[in-house]
Amino acid sequence: MSINIPPETEIIYPETDGQPMAENTLQWDWIVKIVGELREQYAGQDVFVAGDLFWYPVEGDPKTVTAPDILVVFGRPAGYRGSYRQWLEGGLAPQVVFEVLSPSNTDEEMAAKLAFFERFGVEEYYVIDPYTPSVEGYHRQGDHLFAIDHLLGGFTSPRLGIRFERIQDELRVVGSDGREFQTREDRVSEILLELQRTSEAFEQVRQHAIEESRRADEERRLKELLVMKLRELGINPDDVLKSA
């Protein structure tokens, strides 16, 4: 009697849970801003930056998964991923992750995320609350993630070289080049404003040149009239103009 052995069942690693990437435009803007700026900062380097991507740290275990709002992996090339399966990425865990809070986030959920990131090797973890606005940070010491003291007091991310600033009621992220992180729309608006200022300055110069030309034409016309009158009076204009 033969025994039929079923073929090995393929393990499915879902790439979505059907939930939206962000719950509102404020959260979305923060996610897109950080992802976009970091991708620009590391363009051409082996640094993978993604937003809301499922991260599977354990091969064969699709239930152990999380989707950080932003993850950064040094040592892995940029490019398309349906999910981040760590065993296919040289075993590298994301070194830096961000969470941007939404109104639905609970303390229990955030505690679970911190425990996950701590367990699977994240080096730096930042939690941005865009509504307060405020930010909390954690960095790895040994096997644990510890809260960063004085995060807004000049702390610079060891991995990313960025820092956080709070000016009045506005939270800002400043890049390694000293420039504030912006959304694409903010960058375009800034460029358009600069173009407008340049255009206005050019128009002022043009108007000034036109006015100077008018003055020169008027002076030339007056000089021609003066020469004509002197000649009518029998006076040599050269003698008068030289003495002038």
Secondary structure, DSSP 8 states (H G I E B T S, - for coil): --------------S--S--S-SSHHHHHHHHHHHHHHHHHTTTSSEEEEES--EE-STT-TTS-B--SEEEEETS--S--SSEEGGGTTT---SEEEEE--TT--HHHHHHHHHHHHHTT-SEEEEEETTTTEEEEEEEETTEEEE-TTTTTT-B-TTT--EEEEETTEEEEE-TTS-B---HHHHHHHHHHHHHHHHHHHHHHHHHHHHHHHHHHHHHHHHHHHHHHHHHTT--HHHHHHH-
